[in-house]
């Protein structure tokens, strides 16, 4: 009898309960949740808590209801630390990482949790990677597509100056998650009609993928496996333009790697959160189904959540892809299970089996 395939969500988020957030976070207006659990807040910003599964106990109930065996919990995008003073940034990120480590420690069957560092402060970032890997037992490094450096300039996370981060990640054979945020701070446009989430986040992912592949990082750091959030959506449709630009203006790309070399690379992954099957088909046609992992982005409203208004539920896009013959049943199962395990564990069979044993208890 065939063993049931696992359903692993490779892109999830979790809010601390209000009482878990240190006082300094609210006093400095860095990040907090109101006592009624209705809003998450920062200085000059607040966002509604749109689902009870933002919080741990409710998340576990939600996972059981939707037959989700395991989830990769990323850091909160609001805690990348951009624009904070150094000491405040270090304390805020340390809180996020300690919180995620406790969730993984207390619920190993249900969660693999990521940790975050700030690329603008290399020495501190390297120290925090060591702490999170060795002391906390975390193995998913969460990085933003872009970060603000110490003089207020926005940079790609894959700038050459950040190579030491990826050298250390390569040493520890980490899975890496690349996620966009802070577009409204980078781009001088009015923040209206959710444009930075609906349009610019995808451009940020495309920009990050552009430099990751131009710098040949998938070859230079062979032990890391990098996943681009939201399907790296612009990266898929923009491939032809990048190739034509590379070939047409070689003077602008001296010492860089051709975009074609990265297509379908076994160490580059994308999640399924592209919202329509035409986009999913393009990604699978270009990258191959083995480079695609399930990503629900729960519990945010742009994730796959139960919603009549959005005609949505967790896993809908893969169900539609089966119905429309974009993928077969084997590819469907691999996207839910095998591909996520390969992103998390690479070729380490012992690590993979230990994770499977954790999940199946």
C-alpha positions, 0 to 999 in steps of 0.5 A: 500500500502506498504511503500517503504523500505529505503536504508541506507548505514552503511559505508561511508566516506567524505573528507573535501574540501581543504579550510575547512582543518585548516592550521596547518594540512598541516603545520604539514603534518598531513593531507590535500587535494590539491587545485585541489582536486586530492590527499589526503596527509600526510607526505610521503604519498599521495593517489588519489581522485578517485571519486568526491563523496569524497566531500559533494555536489558531495556525495549528487548527487551520493546518489540521483543517486544511490537511497541512502536515508541515509549514516553513515559517519565514520571518515577518517582512516588517522585521527586516530592520531597514532604516533602524538604528544599529542596536535597535535593528539587532535587538528586533531581528534577534527577537524574531529569530528567537521567536521562530526558534522556539516555535520550531523547538516546541512544535518540530512536527509542524514547523521548520522556521527561518531566521533573518539577518541584515546584509547592511552590517556584514560582521553582525550578520555573520555572527547571527548566522552562526548563532542561529545555525549552531545554537538555535538549530535553524537552517533556513536563511531569510533575506530581503530582495533589497536592503538599506545600507549604512548610508541610506542607499538601497542595494540588491541583496546579491551585491558582491559586498555580501558574498561573505554571507553566502560563503557562510551559508554555503558552508552550512548548506542552508536553504535560502528564501528571498522575499520582497518588501519595503518597495514604498520606501525605495520607489518614489510613488504614492502608496495607493491601491496596494501597488507595492504589493500587487506590482512592485513586489514582483519587480523586486523579485525579478530584480533580485533574480536578475543579479543572482543569476548574472553573478552566477551565485548558483554555481559559485555557492553550490551548497545553497538552495535559493527559493524566490518568493511569489514565483519570482513572477516577473523573472519568468516573463522577463527572461527573453528581454534579459537575454536580448539585453545581455546579447545586445549590449555585452559591454554592460555585462562584462564578467557576468553570467549569461541568463540562460545558464540559470534557467532550470538550475537545480539549486534555484526554486520558486514557490507556487504563489502566482495566483493563476494557472497561466503564470504557473504554466510559464514557470513550469515550462521554463524552470521545470516542475522539480524547481517549484515548491508549494507556497501558500503565503498564509495567512495573508490575503494575497496568500491561498486562504479560504475566501469566497470573494477571492474564490480561493482555498489552500492548494487551489492553484495546484488543483486547477493545474491538475484539472487543466493538464499543466501538471500530472499527479506525480508532479503535483505530489512532488511540488507538495512534498519532494521538491520542498524537502529537496530545497530544505535538505539538498542532497543530504539523505540523513537530514531529509529522513530526519525531517520526514521522521519529525513530520510523521512522528 
